[in-house]
Amino acid sequence: MCKTLWTLLFLTGIFQISELATLRCYEGSMDTYKVYELSNPAPLLNSTCMDASLPTIIYTFGYRGKCNGPATSAMLNGYIGTKKRNVILLDWEEEARSGILGISLGYAMYALPNSKRVGQELGAAILKLHNAGLQLNTIHLLGHSLGAHLMGYTGRWIREQGHVIPRITGLDPARALFEGIFATRSALDRTCAQFVDIIHTNPGNYGSTTSVGSVDIWPNYSSDGMQPGCPQGSHPMFSWDDLCSHNRAVEYFAESLSNGTGFVAASAASYNEWIALNDTTANNIYLGELVNIRAHGNYYLSTNGQSPFYKGMDGLKPREQERSRRHTKRNTLTILGIPILGFFGNSN
C-alpha cells in the first residue's frame, strides 16, 4: 500500500525532479521568440526581444493550457500588436497537463501543486531580473483560470521577500479547490499585488464566484454564469464550446488592447443594485489595460454576443432581463469519490 502511494505521488509529479517551465520572450510575432530558463533568466534582459524603455507583461494559461492555443494566442497577439509592451509567456504546459491520472485527479494531484511551485519559481526569476536591472514597477502579471492563481502565488512570494508587484490581472480564476467546503488552497486576492483586477465570466462553473480583488468586474452577470453568444447545451469537456464563457475573460481583455475604452463598467455593490440603476453612474472604469488602478469594488457591464464584444457606453445598461437559468447538464467529476460540478478551467 505504502509503495503504491509513493509511486502515485512520483508519477503525478508532486515530487518533480527537473524544472520544466520556461519563459518565452516574443519578438514581433508569435512565431519569433526566445526561451529562457526560470533558474537563469538574466540573459533575457540583453535579448533583442526586450526594450528597456517599455513595460513588461507576463501572461500564462491555466490547467491543460497550450502555448499556441486560441485563447493564449489571442492574448499574446493582442499585446504583440500594440508594440507597447515587452511580451513574455510563462510556459508551464508540462506542469499544467492532466497526466496519466485523468482530468480530475490530474488537476488536484499534479497541476494544482505545480501551480504553486511554478508560481514561486516565477517569483524568484522576477527578482533575479530585478537584481539584474529590470524595474519591478514596470511589470504586469496576467493569468487565466488556474494560471490566475499561479500569478497570485508569484505575487505573494515576492511580497514575502519584501517587494511588491504593481498589478496582477486574474482572468476568470479557477474555482475548483479554491472555494467552498472543498477549498484546499489560498487563491489570488488583493494582497498579492498593489492592484489586483479580476474579470469573472463563468462564475459558479469553471470560474470563481467571490469578490477578492481590488476590483472585480462582472461582464454579463447572470444566474447561470454563462456569457451571451456561447452555445447552450452539453458539450464535450474542455472543448471550445464547453469553455466558451470561461475563455471570454481572455477574449474581452485581448479585445480591449485595441479598443481601450470599449468596455465601460459601472460601479455597484451588487448585480441587483446595478440593474436597478436608471442611468449610468459617475463611477465608471474600463475593463482591460486602461482600468483605473485607484478604483475598488465591484463593476458590471454587458457585451455583445460575438466579436466585437465591446459596446462602449451602451455596455453600462444591463441586458433587458436576466436570462432564465439554463437547465442543461453540467459536467460532473469526482475526486476521491466526491462529486464536483463545473470543476476545471482550461486556457486553450
PyMOL commands that set and color helices and strands:
alter all, ss='L'
color gray80, all
select helices_A, chain A and resi 2-12+42-46+70-82+93-96+99-101+103-131+136-138+146-160+180-182+190-192+244-256+271-276+313-316
alter helices_A, ss='H'
color red, helices_A
select strands_A, chain A and resi 22-29+32-37+56-60+86-91+139-144+167-171+195-199+215-219+264-267+284-286+297-301+332-335+338-341
alter strands_A, ss='S'
color yellow, strands_A
deselect
rebuild
show_as cartoon
